[in-house]
Amino acid sequence: MVKILKENNTLSLLHNDSVIYRIAEGEPFFYIGIGDTDYKMSRGSFKISESFRHRAVVVAKRIELIDGVATIYGNTGHVTITCERDRFKFSPYGFRKYNRMLVRIPAVRDESVYGGGENFTEFNLRGKRVNVWVAEHINGAQISKKLVKQVVGIRNSTVKQPLDRYETYYAQPTFISERKFYYHSLTTARTVFDFGYRNEWHMVKTDEIAPFYIGFGESFEALLENLSEVVGRQPELPDWVYGGQILGVQGGTRTMLEKLATARKAGIPVCGLWIQDWEGRRVTAVGKQLYWNWEWDRELYPGLDKEIVRLNAEGVKVLGYINPFLAVEKALYKEASAKGYCVKNAAGEDYYVTITTFPAAMIDLTNPAAYAWMKEIIKKNMIDFGLSGWMADFGEYLPTDCVLYSGENPELVHNTWPARWAQLNREAVEESGKLGEIMFFTRAGFSATPKYSTMMWCGDNHVDFSIDFGLPSVIPAMLNLSCCGFGLSHSDIGGYTSFFNLKRSEELYMRWCEMNAFTPLMRGHEGLNPDINAQFDASDTVLAHGAKMTALHMALAPYLKRLVEENAQRGIPAIRPLFFYYDEAQAYEEAYEYLLGRDILVAPVLRQGAQTRTVYLPQDKWIHLESGREYGGGTVEVPAPLGEIPVFVRKEAQEVRQLLSAGC
């Protein structure tokens, strides 16, 4: 429980009768300022520079506590503090001429903190500085340097750059602490977390004067339940997603059906066919990309409408693809442009954004008519057409120098764009009466995304074992999403980004398939350059491996359904950090193992050519899935040839062990 006490001129905030913050009249409370930020965007990646014109200290001149509401009066405004269910809400008022706020949150030495959105390279953020700004995670310059290094023989996949060199698709002004509290800001502006300030404070700077929460939990489950009450929760997934693997295929109706036949012959249970090029594709200098015109391409997919009906009757769903851009060469763009539905530049023209090698226009989601028009496209061209889901891609590219229909400041709208995009998709599904039948999955996100999206996927990972962009990066990304209140995530089997000498091997595909068997959703992707990538049907060995892993995933269906239900009802994520249940030093540092629910510990093989895996096991009784051997806590090395992912089940979870035994 939280409560507020005032004694004489001192205000105390308490959790379970322990003082967590104290402020007295005459003391500094927080800091405000006036600043300017310059954003330079190239293909969704941002260079950001900031300057301050004024800084000021807000001193608590007078403190009141009336009917449980505290008010701290400063020299230019005031802040109210209210108690909700195990959380405090801080609301600033009156600081109208200021656009910067700096809050200090008391810290303890070496305190572990997590979150900030979908962080791919770090899990424990202690000592780090985190820029909370939605952007394109795959930076072209970084890829170019990587390819050059590989050409000259430099292939160190374990090297990470400093955290500030990376961007992320999903940013959120949220973090949780090992002390079982969270911070969440209601700002939409850029936020910077500084977790390296002399072990005394967590410093939070927002480019807006905005309310924020500090909430608590008796356990990490309770903490996430509290946080998800604020940011929202995902609904339960349709039952059909548990019935096998969603094959990522493309290339036309005939190819789609041939791939399905190959999978079935190999014994791979298929619950869905994801055809991202249902609306057409273009071949560019970087690979096979899509024509962003959200209508069925009848030439590439003849008879698709009838095949969807037939496949549905066989228990196989068909999924598509959409994003908030429009191809400037196609009919939908011409209609949207004529109606004034696109984001504008300063000259009043449609703002073209270059994604890879081609420009595209953006639907203005602040324009109610444009919003409704795009929603009707999803309803008519996708839902009524018979698609059972889709990738709702992008959302990161809103320029800060654009002009919006609403007149809003794009600097304050930019971060919200992916959440607005998720909301549009969610409304289309709900208004069609299809929630619980249709699943869409998003790449980008911000604070409202957890309550609108139905599933996250971890973006366009490299098709390799590199720690910062490849297979290993998916694990801290999923864990950080969980710590921000988004409980359902997965990744493309085999990764996506591939060209030149960056190509997917059979080994990488199989290792990724092993990991995804132990996530809420099992879905493949052919990648940016399918012709140079090993696919699910690359060889008899790969096919047999895929059949085995998909069988394991299907065997877990009752367990996964319980986790998804728990996430929908209580906000407890399906993929959980080890420290959720084990108060051990190494559990707070472990970024490359995870718990699937309470009972399954997953330690994917992350090194090329590895035949063993060293695994940290928290203090408990664990049964190794492959050997059946019992282990206690500590560090162990287990065999891990291809096809044998190191997975451990708690001994007392007998029902879970029985499920997995049935799938082996």
NORSULPE-V621828 format. One line per field, one symbol per residue. phi: phi as a letter, one per 20 degrees, with the letter a starting at -180 (. if undefined). psi: psi as a letter, one per 20 degrees, with the letter a starting at -180 (. if undefined). burial: # if it has 24 or more other C-alpha atoms within 12 Angstrom, else .. A space follows every 50 residues. Layout:
BEGIN
phi->???
psi->???
burial->???
END
This chain:
BEGIN
phi->.dbccccldddcdcclmdfdbccdgndfdbccaccccddddclnecdccc cddacbdeefebcccclndecdedfcrbcdccddflbdddcecnefedcc ccdddgcdglfecbpmoeeedcdfegndddeebfbffeegffffffffff fenecfededeggfeddbfcdbfcbddfemccdbeefdefcceddcelld ceecddeaebfbdcccbfcffffffffffeeoceffeffffeeqdefeca opgffgfffffffffenefddbdedfegdobcddfdqeddeececgefff cfmfgffffffgfendeddcbbbedcffedffffffffemedfdefenef eedeedccebedfefeegffgfffffffffecfffofdraeeemoeeffe deddgfnffffeegffgffffffffffffffemdfnddcdcdddabgegg edfdadcemeffebeffecegfffffffffggfendecbbbffnmcfbal eeceefffgffffgfffdcfcdbebfnfcgfddfdfdfafffffffffff fffffegfffffffffffecmeffdcfffgccecgfffdfdccbdemedd ddcgfddfnfdcbecedffadddfgfemfecefpdcdcfbfgncffccdg gfefffffffffef
psi->qqrpqpodkppppqpljppiqppqpiqpgaqrrprppppopoliqpppqq qpiqqqpopnhqpqoplipqpopahjarpqpqpaokqqppoqqilhjqjq pppppprrpkppqqcjbnpihqfojpjrpponpprphophhhgggggghh hjjoloijpqrqhiiqrqhoqpmpqqqijlqqppqjqirpqppokkmkjh qppopqlqoqqrqorrqhrhghghgggihgirqqrqqqhhijjbqoporr jrgggghggghggghijoppiqoonhkhjrqqpaiiaoaqomomqpnhgh mpjhghhggghghjjoqpqbqqrjrppiirhhghggghikjqprahjjrp opppffjqqqqppoiiohggghghhhggggigghhjqjrronraiijoqi jrpqhijqohhihghighhhghgggghgggiikjpihppqpqgrrahihh ihqiqqqkamqqlajqhhibghhhghggghghijjoiorarpoiagoprd jnqprhggghhhhggihlrhpoprpirhnhhjqpahkhrhggghghgghh hgghhighghhgghghghhijoqgpqqhihiomqghhiioijrrpobhip ppmqpjppjqirppppproaoqppgghjqpqbrapqpqqlrpinpopqpp himhhghhghhhi.
burial->.#####...######....######..########.#.#.######.... .....##########...################.#######..#..### #######..##############################...#..##... ......#.....##################################.... #################..############################### ###..##.##.###.#################....###########..# #..##.##..#....#############...##..##..#####.....# ###.##.#.########..##########.#################### #####....#####################...################# ################################################## ##############################.#######...######### #######.##########.#############...############### ########....######.#.#####....#......###.######### #....##.##...#
END
